[in-house]
């Protein structure tokens, strides 16, 4: 396969966050939220190595920014409003996966991989009335601060490789990443938050 080859790649990308801080349930169930989009989100360095005639083994290290904000949903709620959440973070993500080229003469590929994402949450802010920290205190509280988390993730994607020459290629890829755990210190958005993380 002409598209299965070894080499080093440099990628620029944007990221859209979906999770607890946005809306629970299916992605985009509250509509597209520009507050959750990180344009120019980061840089990805990858090394690809051919395994067989249809696959590349790809190892990557990604660094970028991520943000989430459920302001659109929060403003639509009646008073007293509950659970306004937002965060900003810097992420570092090593990963390994396989690019599978099903067609011998086309650059279309499927990607599957696993990753461990470190999230350095530089700012979080949560409003709530519920009993997450204060045992059903009826007054609204605000917690804010910074923290960190680690999250194992599964990556799935599809893309296309354009071979410009023997030495250069251009690729486009659309991927989704799903976290496998959602507990304090093992998430990307600081939610759920352990009481020991509360700097209020």
C-alpha positions, 0 to 999 in steps of 0.5 A: 500500500502506497500510503502505509509508510514510516515517518514523523508528522506534525499536526495542528487541530481544534478540540470540542469538549463534551462532558459533565461541565457541558450537558449530560447525555448525548453530545450536542443535546443542548446544541453547539456551544462555542464556549467549548471549542478550542480553536488551534487547540494544540500540537501533535507530534506523531511517529508512524511505522508500517505493520503489514500492507494495510496498517501503520502503528502510530505513537503520538504526544499531544499538547494543547488547551481545553475548555468547557462552559455550560453557560447556554444551558444555565441561562435557560434554567428558571431561578433559582438556577443550579449547577453553572460550571466552567473550566480551562485546562492544559492537556498533555496526552501520550497515545498509541494506536493503529491506522488501518488503510482498507483500500490499497490505492486510496488514502482513506484510513480508520484509526483506533487507539488508547491514550492517557491524558493529563489535565492541568486545570488552570481555572474551574468555577462551579455554582450549585445548590445541591449537596455535593459539598455542603449537605443540602445547604439551601444557599447557592455556593461558588467553588473555584480554583485549580487542580489536576486530573488524569484520564485513560481514553479510547480514541476512534477516528477516520482520516485521509492521507494525501501523498504529495511526494515520496517524502511528504504527505498531508493528512486530515483526520476527524476523531472522538475520544471517550474517557473511561472513568469519571471520578475525582482526580480522574477527569478532564474538567474537575467535575466531580470535585472532591471536597479536598480540592475545593479552594472556596 
